């Protein structure tokens, strides 16, 4: 099966539209011999005569029966070709935005943030990856992301675009009358999670014994386990759902340090990505403040 170059089809259609080889050459920026050579090549590839007589001398173009068929297909092929190139060029201009964000933040904030996008910002194509903050920050350094939302313990990571402090809180199911027991049954995100580190550090500082009884990367799974009394955990206050409760001071749980949340942008990001990051930061702060 032969493939027909689109530049030959475009030359053929242009000749028809402007009614002549010379005028087609003027429109396409090609010489008349080049136009003639392209039509000859097209006819050789197709094995048909496209014009019924010598259009170079006729002052007009007269398609053969086969030429009519080819012209119909050529216009459809060129329409699809041009539509594809326009769509690709628009996407390339705005770009594919690779966003890394912790899963609990994605579940809680992304629906609100995406709903606030303008038409221009929605022109980006998005690839959203949810993972632990330290994995996302490494991915950013390795060039895998354009923008990352990540949480850290002792201050922001390198070169933050914007940061804020996030208050952490203990969460549990209905508090048992006899208290949470000793050792404490702990439900947690996997190793490397900031919530987990903050929780373990607080318990170790207070000398409280504990055992890890359930681990999952899914906040929904954790909240289900917590709500059913399987154990207690720590989450950012702003992402706590009504499935769980915050124990009161009578529970005797140790104080938790705040976490630092930051938005980080790839140092090689294009201006369009940085512009989006600025709007993304504005929306995030608005919704974090309103959460």
ChimeraX attribute file (.defattr): number of C-alpha atoms within 10 A of each C-alpha:
attribute: neighborCount
match mode: 1-to-1
recipient: residues
	/A:1	3
	/A:2	6
	/A:3	7
	/A:4	13
	/A:5	10
	/A:6	13
	/A:7	12
	/A:8	19
	/A:9	21
	/A:10	18
	/A:11	23
	/A:12	24
	/A:13	19
	/A:14	18
	/A:15	23
	/A:16	18
	/A:17	12
	/A:18	16
	/A:19	18
	/A:20	20
	/A:21	28
	/A:22	19
	/A:23	17
	/A:24	23
	/A:25	20
	/A:26	12
	/A:27	13
	/A:28	14
	/A:29	10
	/A:30	15
	/A:31	15
	/A:32	17
	/A:33	12
	/A:34	13
	/A:35	21
	/A:36	17
	/A:37	13
	/A:38	17
	/A:39	21
	/A:40	16
	/A:41	14
	/A:42	21
	/A:43	16
	/A:44	11
	/A:45	13
	/A:46	15
	/A:47	10
	/A:48	15
	/A:49	17
	/A:50	22
	/A:51	18
	/A:52	13
	/A:53	14
	/A:54	11
	/A:55	17
	/A:56	14
	/A:57	10
	/A:58	11
	/A:59	11
	/A:60	15
	/A:61	20
	/A:62	18
	/A:63	17
	/A:64	15
	/A:65	13
	/A:66	15
	/A:67	18
	/A:68	14
	/A:69	12
	/A:70	18
	/A:71	18
	/A:72	11
	/A:73	13
	/A:74	19
	/A:75	15
	/A:76	11
	/A:77	15
	/A:78	16
	/A:79	12
	/A:80	12
	/A:81	12
	/A:82	12
	/A:83	12
	/A:84	12
	/A:85	12
	/A:86	12
	/A:87	11
	/A:88	12
	/A:89	12
	/A:90	13
	/A:91	14
	/A:92	12
	/A:93	13
	/A:94	19
	/A:95	17
	/A:96	15
	/A:97	19
	/A:98	19
	/A:99	19
	/A:100	28
	/A:101	23
	/A:102	21
	/A:103	19
	/A:104	20
	/A:105	16
	/A:106	19
	/A:107	16
	/A:108	17
	/A:109	18
	/A:110	17
	/A:111	10
	/A:112	14
	/A:113	17
	/A:114	13
	/A:115	9
	/A:116	14
	/A:117	15
	/A:118	10
	/A:119	8
	/A:120	9
	/A:121	17
	/A:122	13
	/A:123	15
	/A:124	20
	/A:125	14
	/A:126	12
	/A:127	12
	/A:128	16
	/A:129	15
	/A:130	19
	/A:131	18
	/A:132	21
	/A:133	23
	/A:134	17
	/A:135	15
	/A:136	25
	/A:137	25
	/A:138	12
	/A:139	16
	/A:140	21
	/A:141	14
	/A:142	10
	/A:143	14
	/A:144	16
	/A:145	23
	/A:146	24
	/A:147	27
	/A:148	28
	/A:149	24
	/A:150	26
	/A:151	28
	/A:152	21
	/A:153	16
	/A:154	10
	/A:155	15
	/A:156	20
	/A:157	18
	/A:158	10
	/A:159	12
	/A:160	16
	/A:161	17
	/A:162	17
	/A:163	19
	/A:164	15
	/A:165	15
	/A:166	18
	/A:167	14
	/A:168	21
	/A:169	21
	/A:170	22
	/A:171	26
	/A:172	25
	/A:173	21
	/A:174	14
	/A:175	16
	/A:176	11
	/A:177	6
	/A:178	7
	/A:179	11
	/A:180	17
	/A:181	10
	/A:182	10
	/A:183	11
	/A:184	19
	/A:185	19
	/A:186	21
	/A:187	24
	/A:188	27
	/A:189	22
	/A:190	15
	/A:191	13
	/A:192	12
	/A:193	20
	/A:194	23
	/A:195	27
	/A:196	20
	/A:197	16
	/A:198	21
	/A:199	23
	/A:200	19
	/A:201	15
	/A:202	17
	/A:203	18
	/A:204	13
	/A:205	10
	/A:206	12
	/A:207	10
	/A:208	15
	/A:209	13
	/A:210	15
	/A:211	12
	/A:212	15
	/A:213	13
	/A:214	19
	/A:215	16
	/A:216	14
	/A:217	18
	/A:218	14
	/A:219	19
	/A:220	15
	/A:221	14
	/A:222	22
	/A:223	27
	/A:224	14
	/A:225	22
	/A:226	25
	/A:227	19
	/A:228	14
	/A:229	17
	/A:230	17
	/A:231	23
	/A:232	28
	/A:233	25
	/A:234	24
	/A:235	25
	/A:236	18
	/A:237	15
	/A:238	18
	/A:239	17
	/A:240	20
	/A:241	14
	/A:242	9
	/A:243	14
	/A:244	21
	/A:245	19
	/A:246	20
	/A:247	17
	/A:248	11
	/A:249	9
	/A:250	7
	/A:251	13
	/A:252	11
	/A:253	16
	/A:254	17
	/A:255	16
	/A:256	18
	/A:257	17
	/A:258	18
	/A:259	21
	/A:260	19
	/A:261	21
	/A:262	24
	/A:263	24
	/A:264	26
	/A:265	23
	/A:266	21
	/A:267	13
	/A:268	10
	/A:269	16
	/A:270	13
	/A:271	10
	/A:272	14
	/A:273	22
	/A:274	18
	/A:275	12
	/A:276	18
	/A:277	22
	/A:278	15
	/A:279	16
	/A:280	19
	/A:281	19
	/A:282	14
	/A:283	18
	/A:284	17
	/A:285	15
	/A:286	12
	/A:287	16
	/A:288	15
	/A:289	9
	/A:290	8
	/A:291	11
